[in-house]
Amino acid sequence: MIDAHCHLNFHSFDKDTDQVVKEAHEAGVKIVVNVGTSIPSSRKAVGLANKYSDMYAIVGIHPHHADKLDKEFEGELPENWLEELEKLAKNRKVIAIGEVGLDYFSYKSNGVVNPVLQKEVFEKQIELANKLNLPLQIHNRHAGEDVIYTLKKNKSKLKKVPGMFHCFAGTKDVLKDALSLGFYIGFDGNVTYKGTAPGESVELKDLAIETPTERILVETDSPFLSPVPLRGKRNVPKNVIITAEYIARLKGVSYEKFEKSIEDNFSKAFGVNKYVQA
């Protein structure tokens, strides 16, 4: 199995990264993808990818960081952030630009980041992905229509296989548009939760059922979104297997067949056909 999106680069794993990676491998997770949300976290994701042979990195600026990025730059968007990101993205273990997109959820820390600034940072990263011939890993939270609009507006800059939507949520219309643009769809442990998430109108399990198996990817978003029965605990990459087993049952296919489909989908989405040794 493949965990297409996690954050072992976050402080939650500072003390036991090696053990977490070892347990994932022993459980049957063949590839782990670490994803950046800022320049420092992207830098750390690249460092981890270069340390472990079965790990890749995705680098980018999360929309929630569009107005500040990180403390390294004293709370401001540095003038050279795009150049710094490009340097990181040229590492041989980097497979995409992400997680990038739009986020209209009101966080307790600072509410909603200025949507105009979010879109500016998003579009600049689409241009960078085009320049480097890399796919995108999209973040969308309560902003599906605007994410789709931005992607359609920049369709000429997208790869034929443009990447994936990370931790998909939204309407069936947004799902239809994402699929029509060629994106793969990522589902996380929250697909196992009952009911509809706050601010959403469709249950995740219904979206997973609606998505063709040949376009699905699975992920953990570790340390967040642990699947049932581990909800509330720190999530780890090995738990991607629980999510995969759940979706396989939803789709009415064997785990073995679903695992093969996930590996094929990952290869097509990110151009990864074999392991790159560190």
C-alpha positions as a Markdown table, in Angstrom:
| # | Residue | x | y | z |
|---|---|---|---|---|
| 1 | Met | 0.0 | 0.0 | 0.0 |
| 2 | Ile | 1.0 | 3.6 | -0.5 |
| 3 | Asp | 0.5 | 6.6 | 1.9 |
| 4 | Ala | 0.2 | 9.4 | -0.7 |
| 5 | His | 0.2 | 12.2 | 1.9 |
| 6 | Cys | 1.5 | 12.5 | 5.4 |
| 7 | His | 3.5 | 14.9 | 7.6 |
| 8 | Leu | 6.3 | 13.0 | 9.3 |
| 9 | Asn | 8.1 | 16.4 | 8.9 |
| 10 | Phe | 5.9 | 17.8 | 11.7 |
| 11 | His | 7.0 | 18.1 | 15.3 |
| 12 | Ser | 4.6 | 15.3 | 16.4 |
| 13 | Phe | 7.2 | 12.8 | 15.0 |
| 14 | Asp | 10.4 | 14.5 | 16.1 |
| 15 | Lys | 11.2 | 11.7 | 18.6 |
| 16 | Asp | 10.3 | 8.5 | 16.8 |
| 17 | Thr | 10.4 | 9.0 | 13.0 |
| 18 | Asp | 12.6 | 6.0 | 12.5 |
| 19 | Gln | 10.3 | 3.7 | 14.4 |
| 20 | Val | 7.2 | 5.0 | 12.7 |
| 21 | Val | 8.8 | 4.4 | 9.3 |
| 22 | Lys | 9.9 | 1.0 | 10.3 |
| 23 | Glu | 6.4 | 0.0 | 11.5 |
| 24 | Ala | 4.8 | 1.3 | 8.3 |
| 25 | His | 7.2 | -0.8 | 6.2 |
| 26 | Glu | 6.6 | -3.9 | 8.3 |
| 27 | Ala | 2.8 | -3.4 | 8.0 |
| 28 | Gly | 3.1 | -3.4 | 4.2 |
| 29 | Val | 3.3 | 0.3 | 3.3 |
| 30 | Lys | 5.7 | 0.4 | 0.3 |
| 31 | Ile | 5.9 | 4.2 | -0.2 |
| 32 | Val | 5.4 | 7.1 | 2.1 |
| 33 | Val | 5.0 | 10.7 | 0.8 |
| 34 | Asn | 5.9 | 13.6 | 3.1 |
| 35 | Val | 4.3 | 16.9 | 2.2 |
| 36 | Gly | 5.3 | 20.4 | 3.0 |
| 37 | Thr | 3.1 | 23.3 | 4.1 |
| 38 | Ser | 5.8 | 26.0 | 4.3 |
| 39 | Ile | 9.4 | 26.5 | 3.2 |
| 40 | Pro | 10.9 | 24.9 | 6.4 |
| 41 | Ser | 8.5 | 22.0 | 6.5 |
| 42 | Ser | 9.1 | 21.4 | 2.8 |
| 43 | Arg | 12.8 | 21.5 | 3.4 |
| 44 | Lys | 12.4 | 18.9 | 6.2 |
| 45 | Ala | 10.2 | 16.7 | 3.9 |
| 46 | Val | 13.0 | 16.7 | 1.3 |
| 47 | Gly | 15.5 | 15.8 | 4.0 |
| 48 | Leu | 13.5 | 12.8 | 5.1 |
| 49 | Ala | 12.9 | 11.7 | 1.5 |
| 50 | Asn | 16.6 | 11.7 | 1.0 |
| 51 | Lys | 17.2 | 9.6 | 4.2 |
| 52 | Tyr | 14.7 | 6.8 | 3.4 |
| 53 | Ser | 14.7 | 4.9 | 0.2 |
| 54 | Asp | 10.9 | 4.2 | 0.3 |
| 55 | Met | 10.0 | 7.9 | 0.8 |
| 56 | Tyr | 9.2 | 10.8 | -1.5 |
| 57 | Ala | 8.5 | 14.5 | -0.8 |
| 58 | Ile | 6.0 | 17.1 | -2.1 |
| 59 | Val | 6.9 | 20.7 | -1.5 |
| 60 | Gly | 4.7 | 23.8 | -1.3 |
| 61 | Ile | 2.9 | 26.5 | 0.6 |
| 62 | His | -0.4 | 25.6 | 2.2 |
| 63 | Pro | -3.1 | 28.3 | 1.7 |
| 64 | His | -3.3 | 28.8 | 5.5 |
| 65 | His | 0.3 | 30.0 | 5.4 |
| 66 | Ala | -0.1 | 32.3 | 2.4 |
| 67 | Asp | -0.1 | 35.4 | 4.6 |
| 68 | Lys | 2.7 | 34.3 | 6.9 |
| 69 | Leu | 4.4 | 31.1 | 5.6 |
| 70 | Asp | 6.3 | 30.5 | 8.9 |
| 71 | Lys | 8.2 | 32.1 | 11.8 |
| 72 | Glu | 11.4 | 31.7 | 9.9 |
| 73 | Phe | 10.4 | 34.8 | 7.9 |
| 74 | Glu | 9.0 | 36.7 | 10.9 |
| 75 | Gly | 5.4 | 36.2 | 9.9 |
| 76 | Glu | 5.7 | 37.7 | 6.4 |
| 77 | Leu | 5.7 | 36.3 | 2.9 |
| 78 | Pro | 9.4 | 36.6 | 2.0 |
| 79 | Glu | 10.1 | 38.1 | -1.4 |
| 80 | Asn | 12.2 | 35.1 | -2.5 |
| 81 | Trp | 9.8 | 32.3 | -1.2 |
| 82 | Leu | 9.1 | 31.1 | -4.8 |
| 83 | Glu | 12.8 | 30.9 | -5.6 |
| 84 | Glu | 13.4 | 28.9 | -2.4 |
| 85 | Leu | 10.5 | 26.6 | -3.2 |
| 86 | Glu | 11.9 | 26.0 | -6.7 |
| 87 | Lys | 15.3 | 25.0 | -5.3 |
| 88 | Leu | 13.6 | 22.4 | -3.1 |
| 89 | Ala | 11.4 | 21.2 | -5.9 |
| 90 | Lys | 14.4 | 20.3 | -8.1 |
| 91 | Asn | 15.5 | 17.6 | -5.7 |
| 92 | Arg | 15.2 | 14.1 | -7.3 |
| 93 | Lys | 13.0 | 12.8 | -4.6 |
| 94 | Val | 10.4 | 15.6 | -5.0 |
| 95 | Ile | 7.4 | 14.3 | -7.0 |
| 96 | Ala | 4.9 | 17.3 | -6.9 |
| 97 | Ile | 4.1 | 20.8 | -5.8 |
| 98 | Gly | 1.8 | 20.8 | -2.8 |
| 99 | Glu | -0.1 | 21.0 | -0.7 |
| 100 | Val | -1.5 | 24.0 | -2.5 |
| 101 | Gly | -4.9 | 25.4 | -3.1 |
| 102 | Leu | -7.6 | 27.4 | -1.2 |
| 103 | Asp | -8.9 | 27.1 | 2.4 |
| 104 | Tyr | -12.0 | 29.2 | 3.5 |
| 105 | Phe | -12.3 | 27.4 | 6.9 |
| 106 | Ser | -12.1 | 29.9 | 9.8 |
| 107 | Tyr | -9.2 | 28.7 | 12.0 |
| 108 | Lys | -9.2 | 29.7 | 15.7 |
| 109 | Ser | -5.7 | 31.1 | 15.3 |
| 110 | Asn | -6.4 | 33.7 | 12.7 |
| 111 | Gly | -9.7 | 33.1 | 10.9 |
| 112 | Val | -9.6 | 32.9 | 7.1 |
| 113 | Val | -6.5 | 34.0 | 5.3 |
| 114 | Asn | -7.2 | 36.7 | 2.7 |
| 115 | Pro | -8.7 | 34.8 | -0.3 |
| 116 | Val | -7.0 | 37.2 | -2.8 |
| 117 | Leu | -3.6 | 36.4 | -1.3 |
| 118 | Gln | -4.4 | 32.7 | -1.2 |
| 119 | Lys | -5.3 | 32.7 | -4.9 |
| 120 | Glu | -2.1 | 34.7 | -5.8 |
| 121 | Val | 0.1 | 32.1 | -3.9 |
| 122 | Phe | -1.9 | 29.2 | -5.4 |
| 123 | Glu | -1.5 | 30.5 | -9.0 |
| 124 | Lys | 2.2 | 31.2 | -8.6 |
| 125 | Gln | 2.7 | 27.6 | -7.5 |
| 126 | Ile | 0.7 | 26.3 | -10.5 |
| 127 | Glu | 3.1 | 28.2 | -12.7 |
| 128 | Leu | 6.1 | 26.7 | -10.8 |
| 129 | Ala | 4.7 | 23.2 | -11.3 |
| 130 | Asn | 4.3 | 24.0 | -15.0 |
| 131 | Lys | 7.8 | 25.3 | -15.2 |
| 132 | Leu | 9.3 | 22.2 | -13.6 |
| 133 | Asn | 6.9 | 19.7 | -15.3 |
| 134 | Leu | 5.5 | 18.5 | -11.9 |
| 135 | Pro | 2.0 | 17.5 | -10.9 |
| 136 | Leu | 0.0 | 19.3 | -8.2 |
| 137 | Gln | -1.3 | 18.0 | -4.9 |
| 138 | Ile | -4.4 | 20.1 | -4.1 |
| 139 | His | -5.7 | 21.3 | -0.8 |
| 140 | Asn | -9.4 | 22.3 | -0.7 |
| 141 | Arg | -11.3 | 23.1 | 2.4 |
| 142 | His | -14.7 | 24.8 | 2.0 |
| 143 | Ala | -13.5 | 26.4 | -1.3 |
| 144 | Gly | -14.2 | 23.7 | -3.9 |
| 145 | Glu | -15.9 | 26.0 | -6.5 |
| 146 | Asp | -13.1 | 28.5 | -6.4 |
| 147 | Val | -10.4 | 25.8 | -6.5 |
| 148 | Ile | -12.0 | 24.4 | -9.6 |
| 149 | Tyr | -12.4 | 27.8 | -11.2 |
| 150 | Thr | -8.7 | 28.6 | -10.6 |
| 151 | Leu | -7.6 | 25.2 | -12.1 |
| 152 | Lys | -9.8 | 25.7 | -15.1 |
| 153 | Lys | -8.5 | 29.2 | -15.5 |
| 154 | Asn | -5.0 | 27.8 | -15.6 |
| 155 | Lys | -5.8 | 24.6 | -17.4 |
| 156 | Ser | -3.1 | 25.2 | -20.1 |
| 157 | Lys | -0.5 | 25.1 | -17.4 |
| 158 | Leu | -1.6 | 21.7 | -16.0 |
| 159 | Lys | 0.0 | 18.4 | -16.9 |
| 160 | Lys | -2.1 | 15.9 | -18.9 |
| 161 | Val | -2.3 | 14.0 | -15.6 |
| 162 | Pro | -2.3 | 17.1 | -13.3 |
| 163 | Gly | -2.0 | 15.4 | -9.9 |
| 164 | Met | -4.4 | 14.7 | -7.1 |
| 165 | Phe | -6.8 | 16.3 | -4.7 |
| 166 | His | -5.6 | 15.6 | -1.2 |
| 167 | Cys | -8.1 | 14.6 | 1.5 |
| 168 | Phe | -11.1 | 15.2 | -0.8 |
| 169 | Ala | -14.3 | 16.7 | 0.4 |
| 170 | Gly | -16.9 | 18.8 | -1.3 |
| 171 | Thr | -19.9 | 18.4 | -3.5 |
| 172 | Lys | -20.4 | 15.8 | -6.2 |
| 173 | Asp | -20.2 | 18.6 | -8.8 |
| 174 | Val | -16.7 | 19.5 | -7.5 |
| 175 | Leu | -15.8 | 15.9 | -7.6 |
| 176 | Lys | -17.0 | 15.6 | -11.2 |
| 177 | Asp | -15.0 | 18.7 | -12.2 |
| 178 | Ala | -11.9 | 17.4 | -10.5 |
| 179 | Leu | -12.2 | 14.1 | -12.3 |
| 180 | Ser | -12.9 | 15.8 | -15.7 |
| 181 | Leu | -9.7 | 17.8 | -15.3 |
| 182 | Gly | -7.8 | 14.6 | -14.9 |
| 183 | Phe | -7.1 | 14.6 | -11.2 |
| 184 | Tyr | -6.8 | 11.6 | -8.9 |
| 185 | Ile | -8.8 | 11.8 | -5.7 |
| 186 | Gly | -7.3 | 11.1 | -2.2 |
| 187 | Phe | -9.2 | 9.8 | 0.7 |
| 188 | Asp | -8.1 | 9.8 | 4.3 |
| 189 | Gly | -9.1 | 8.2 | 7.6 |
| 190 | Asn | -12.0 | 10.6 | 8.0 |
| 191 | Val | -13.8 | 8.6 | 5.3 |
| 192 | Thr | -14.5 | 6.1 | 8.0 |
| 193 | Tyr | -16.3 | 8.6 | 10.2 |
| 194 | Lys | -20.1 | 8.6 | 10.4 |
| 195 | Gly | -22.1 | 11.5 | 9.2 |
| 196 | Thr | -21.3 | 14.7 | 7.3 |
| 197 | Ala | -18.4 | 16.9 | 8.4 |
| 198 | Pro | -19.3 | 20.5 | 9.5 |
| 199 | Gly | -19.5 | 22.8 | 6.5 |
| 200 | Glu | -19.9 | 19.9 | 4.0 |
| 201 | Ser | -23.1 | 18.6 | 2.3 |
| 202 | Val | -22.0 | 15.1 | 1.2 |
| 203 | Glu | -20.6 | 12.2 | 3.3 |
| 204 | Leu | -17.1 | 11.2 | 2.4 |
| 205 | Lys | -18.1 | 7.6 | 1.9 |
| 206 | Asp | -20.6 | 8.6 | -0.7 |
| 207 | Leu | -17.8 | 10.5 | -2.5 |
| 208 | Ala | -15.6 | 7.5 | -2.4 |
| 209 | Ile | -18.3 | 5.3 | -3.8 |
| 210 | Glu | -18.8 | 7.9 | -6.6 |
| 211 | Thr | -15.1 | 8.0 | -7.5 |
| 212 | Pro | -13.9 | 5.4 | -10.0 |
| 213 | Thr | -11.5 | 2.9 | -8.4 |
| 214 | Glu | -9.0 | 3.7 | -11.1 |
| 215 | Arg | -8.8 | 7.3 | -9.9 |
| 216 | Ile | -8.6 | 6.8 | -6.1 |
| 217 | Leu | -5.5 | 7.3 | -3.9 |
| 218 | Val | -5.3 | 6.7 | -0.1 |
| 219 | Glu | -3.4 | 8.7 | 2.5 |
| 220 | Thr | -3.2 | 9.4 | 6.2 |
| 221 | Asp | -2.5 | 13.1 | 6.6 |
| 222 | Ser | -0.5 | 11.9 | 9.7 |
| 223 | Pro | -0.5 | 13.0 | 12.5 |
| 224 | Phe | -4.2 | 13.9 | 11.8 |
| 225 | Leu | -7.4 | 12.1 | 10.9 |
| 226 | Ser | -6.8 | 8.7 | 12.3 |
| 227 | Pro | -9.4 | 6.2 | 11.0 |
| 228 | Val | -11.9 | 4.4 | 13.1 |
| 229 | Pro | -11.2 | 2.6 | 15.5 |
| 230 | Leu | -8.2 | 4.8 | 16.2 |
| 231 | Arg | -10.0 | 8.2 | 15.9 |
| 232 | Gly | -8.5 | 10.7 | 18.4 |
| 233 | Lys | -5.1 | 9.2 | 18.5 |
| 234 | Arg | -2.0 | 10.3 | 16.6 |
| 235 | Asn | -2.2 | 9.0 | 13.1 |
| 236 | Val | 0.7 | 7.2 | 11.5 |
| 237 | Pro | 1.4 | 5.9 | 7.9 |
| 238 | Lys | 0.7 | 2.3 | 8.7 |
| 239 | Asn | -2.9 | 3.2 | 9.3 |
| 240 | Val | -3.4 | 3.9 | 5.6 |
| 241 | Ile | -4.1 | 0.2 | 5.4 |
| 242 | Ile | -7.2 | 0.6 | 7.6 |
| 243 | Thr | -8.5 | 3.3 | 5.3 |
| 244 | Ala | -7.7 | 1.2 | 2.2 |
| 245 | Glu | -9.5 | -1.8 | 3.6 |
| 246 | Tyr | -12.6 | 0.3 | 4.4 |
| 247 | Ile | -12.7 | 1.8 | 0.9 |
| 248 | Ala | -12.1 | -1.6 | -0.8 |
| 249 | Arg | -15.2 | -2.8 | 1.1 |
| 250 | Leu | -17.2 | 0.2 | -0.1 |
| 251 | Lys | -16.2 | -0.5 | -3.6 |
| 252 | Gly | -16.9 | -4.2 | -3.4 |
| 253 | Val | -13.4 | -5.3 | -4.4 |
| 254 | Ser | -10.7 | -7.4 | -2.7 |
| 255 | Tyr | -8.0 | -5.7 | -0.7 |
| 256 | Glu | -5.4 | -7.2 | -3.0 |
| 257 | Lys | -7.1 | -5.9 | -6.1 |
| 258 | Phe | -7.5 | -2.5 | -4.6 |
| 259 | Glu | -3.9 | -2.3 | -3.5 |
| 260 | Lys | -2.8 | -3.1 | -7.0 |
| 261 | Ser | -5.1 | -0.3 | -8.3 |
| 262 | Ile | -3.7 | 2.2 | -5.8 |
| 263 | Glu | -0.1 | 1.4 | -6.8 |
| 264 | Asp | -1.0 | 1.8 | -10.5 |
| 265 | Asn | -2.9 | 5.1 | -9.8 |
| 266 | Phe | 0.1 | 6.5 | -7.8 |
| 267 | Ser | 2.4 | 5.7 | -10.6 |
| 268 | Lys | 0.2 | 7.4 | -13.2 |
| 269 | Ala | -0.5 | 10.5 | -11.0 |
| 270 | Phe | 3.1 | 11.1 | -10.0 |
| 271 | Gly | 5.2 | 9.4 | -12.6 |
| 272 | Val | 6.8 | 7.1 | -10.0 |
| 273 | Asn | 7.5 | 3.7 | -11.6 |
| 274 | Lys | 10.2 | 2.4 | -9.3 |
| 275 | Tyr | 11.9 | 3.3 | -6.0 |
| 276 | Val | 14.5 | 5.9 | -6.1 |
| 277 | Gln | 17.3 | 5.0 | -3.7 |
| 278 | Ala | 18.4 | 7.6 | -1.3 |
